[in-house]
Structures are given as structure tokens and as C-alpha cells.
Amino acid sequence: MRAEDRRELILQAATTVFGDHGYDGTTTAQVARAAGVSQPYVVRVFGTKEKLFLAVLHRALDRLLVAFRAALADTGSGVPVQRRIGLAYVGLAADRGLLLSLMHGFVLGRDPLIGAAAREGFIVVYRFLRHEAGFSPDESQQFLAAGMLINTMIGLRMTDDFDRDPDVHELLTNAFPEKIGLMLDLAAAERAESAARAQGDA
């Protein structure tokens, strides 16, 4: 495997682990296990957990903007631009941990390095909405607020109660009208993976 491919493999694993456990709850050893490499190799490639998390943040923001720009360019679909970009955002949930890694970065605003990187990433997204997508200030704020709601529901695993609580059913169906099937499938796959992992550890 080429070095850049192995680096991407580690970043994918780190995105999942940081998304599941947060910055403080994650170790480079956990990331190494998830990536199938040694812990010293992770340290050799990224240096520290902090630098690894910063790389995860930058990767997440890059993927976010790529998805948004592709949605913006898809003018032949007839779907309004705000909806296209919103659907692209929800679709990123398929990259497990990506949206939650961003959230973990946002709550570390007081950290000198991570906080600065998270703030810069957030304002880069705002600038995209305002200056590339042509959203008004109000539309930009509404989009960002909806994104934070989506992240919160993913973090809370609200899909676990989708079939048990009619209010949760209503909330999720309205939040993900075109993507509720995707969200339920992702939640089911995560539960199956967790169960298999627990059985393997037993």
C-alpha cells in the first residue's frame, strides 16, 4: 500500500473513532487498531493525537466543501440550491464519524490549536454559503442551524427510537425527508458492527 493510501486509511479510521469517542476519549492506539496498523506507525505519520485530530478536521471540511460544490454545480436537477446542498450535507453521514468529528472540534473552541482550526473551518463554510452559493445572511444562518440540529440528532442516536416514539418519528422524518432511509440503514449497520465487535471481544 502506498504511503498516501495508508495515511488516508488512518484518517478514515480516526474519523470514526473520534466521532464515536470524542477527542479526549480517543487514543492513537484505538485509531491504530481500527486502521489495522501499529500505534508507532500512527505516531510516525501524524506525530501527536492533536495533529491527527487536526488532520481529521481538515479532511472533514475538505469533503464537506467538495460535496457542497458538487451540489451547487448540479443545476440540471431542478431541485432548489438550498435543498441540494442540504441533501449533500446529510449524505456525508455515510462517512461514519465525519459530521460528529466536526462537532467535537466545535466544542473544543477554547483549545488554542483545535479551536482556531474549527473556527476557521466554520467560517469557511459560511463564506461558501454567502459568496459561492449566494445565500442571504438569514439563509446561511438557517442552513447552519439545521446542520447543527442534524449533527445533534446523529450524536444522540435518535434513530434508535424511530419505531418506538411517534414524536421521534415525526422529528426525524421532517429533518430527513429524502434521506430517512439512509439514516436508518446507517444506524442499523452501526448497531450490527458494534454487536459483532462485542461478540469478538467476548
Secondary structure, 3 states (H helix, E strand, C coil): CCHHHHHHHHHHHHHHHHHHHCCCCCCHHHHHHHHCCCHHHHHHHHCCHHHHHHHHHHHHHHHHHHHHHHHHHCHHHCCCHHHHHHHHHHHHHHCCCHHHHHHHHHCCCCCCCHHHHHHHHHHHHHHHHHHHCCCCHHHHHHHHHHHHHHHHHHHHCHHHHCCCCHHHHHHHHHHCCCCHHHHHHHHHHHHHHHHHHHHHHC
